[in-house]
């Protein structure tokens, strides 16, 4: 019987890379200043997809219409909704550093709606949870988000939700492992 905890698509040895994977890994490191890591190991099996995903991720994290704190807040929401341990492990400290309160992050980790959110966090929470749960966003939620961040902000926030869901789905499929010695940061929400 297969081991359900085994990483299906672990990091590849340099000697195991195809020429296309090698070129993609080099381009990734040039663009990001770091070797392939985390969610990009499974994606490296499709080198062109990995590079395009990486480029999209760089835009959504650092160039979107939303400030970093709200982007990271949305990423935590997606990581929790998809129960993606590594995504949470990577983004939780970044979110805290960007200004997401520890209490807010803890509520998200526990699967609860955070109390005491800022007005902007309320917008991002409502938009993201509607989009992820309902596969749509209501007219009032859309109008409120556009009034605050413009149409570009709505598209960028949908992009953040979609991009991090893509990474979460890929890592969940691949069973991407946490770094050695790291404990799973998210508990199961099912009894």
N, C-alpha and C positions, 0 to 999 in steps of 0.2 A: 504494500500500500504506500502511495507517495506521501512524503512528509509535508503537511500543509503549511509548515512554517519556513520551508526551504525557499530561498530566493530563486525564482525561476530564470531570471535574466540578470545574473550578477555582473559586476565589473569584468571587463574583458582584459586579458593580458595583452600587452603591446604586440606580442608575436602572433596573437590570434586575430588581430584586426585585418579586415580586408583593405585593399587600397582605398576604397570609398570611405570606409569607416575611419581609416587613418587620416585622410584629408579632412573629414568632418570633425574629428577630435581636435586636429590642429587649428581649424577655423574657429571652433568653439573656444579653445583656449586663447586665441588671439582676440576674439570679440569680448570675452568675459574676464580675461586675466587669470583664469583658474582652469585646471584640467576638468574633464567631464566628471560629474558628480551626481549623486542622488537620482532624481527622476530621469536624468539624461542617459544613464547607463542602459535602461531598457530601450529608450528611444534611439540609441545609437545603432540598434539592429536595423533601423530604417534611417540611414544617415541624412538624407534630404529632409525628412520629417523632423529629425532632431534639430537641424540647423534652423529650419523655419520656425519651429516651436521656440527655440532659444531666442531668436530675434523678436518674436512676438512677446515673449516674457520680458525681455529687456525694455521694450516700449511700455508694456502694461505696468511694470514696476516703477519706471523712472521717467516716463514721458507722458503718461495719461493725464487727463483733465482733473484727476483726483489727487489730493495730497497723499504722500506716502503712508501716513497714519491710517487714512481711510482705506487705501488699497490693502494694507496689511490686515486691517480689521476684516475686510471682505475675504481675504485669503484664509483667515482663521475660521470664518463661517463655513467656507467651502470645505476646508480640511475636516472640520467636525462633522458636517453633513455626510461626507464620504468616509468618515472614520479612517482618515489617512494619517497614519502615525508619523511617517517621515516628513510629510508636508508640514504637519504641526510642529514637529521637532525642529525643523529649519526655521519656520516663520514665527513661532511664538516669541523667541528672544528679539527678533527684528521688530515685531509688532510692539513689544513693550518699550524698546528703545525709541521707536517712532512716536510713542505717546499713547498707545492703547493701555488703559489702566489694568493692573493685575486682576482686579475684581471682575472687570468686564471679560477679560480673557478666561478667567476661571469659570464664569457662568457659561461661556460658549463651550468650553471643554466639557462641562457637565451637561450640555445639551439644553441649557436654560436660556431664556431671553434675558439679557443683562438688564439690570436696573441702573438708573442714573446715567444712561447714555446721553451724549450731547445730541443736539438737533441733527447734526450731520451724520452721526452714528445711527440715529433712529432711521434716517432716510436710507442709508446703506443697508442696515439690518432688514428693513421692510422690503426693499427692492430685491436684495439677494435671497432672502428666504422665500419670497413669493416666486421668484424666478426658478429657484432650485426645487421647491415643493410643487408649485402649480404649473411649471413649465411656461409661465406667462407672468406679466406684471399688470396689475390693475390700472385703470385710467388715473385714479387719484394718486397712486404711488408714482406712476410715470410723470404726471404733471408736476408733482412736488420735486422730483429729482431734476427734471429739466429746468424748473424755475431756479433751482439752486446751482446746478452744474452745467446746464445747457444740454443740447442734443448730443454733443460730443461726450459729455460726462455720462449720459445714459448708455451710449454705445460702448464707451470704455469700461463702465462698470459691468455691463453684460459680457464684455470681452474678458474681464478679470474672472468673473464667475465661470465662463466657459473654458478659459485657458487652465485655470487651476482644477476644474473638474476633469479636463483631459489628463492632466498630470496625475491626479488622484486615481482616475480609472486605470491609467497605464500602470501605476505603481501597485494598485490593488490586484490587477491581473497578474503582474510580474512577481508579486509578493516581495517587493523591494525591501531589503533589510534596513533596519536602523544601524547606525554605527556601532561597532563592537562595544559592549558594556552599557549602552544606552537602554534605559527601561522604556517600554511603551508609554507615551505621555497621555494617551486617551484611553479611558475605560469604555467597555462596551456599554451601549445604551439599552441593550436588550437584557431582560432579566435572565 
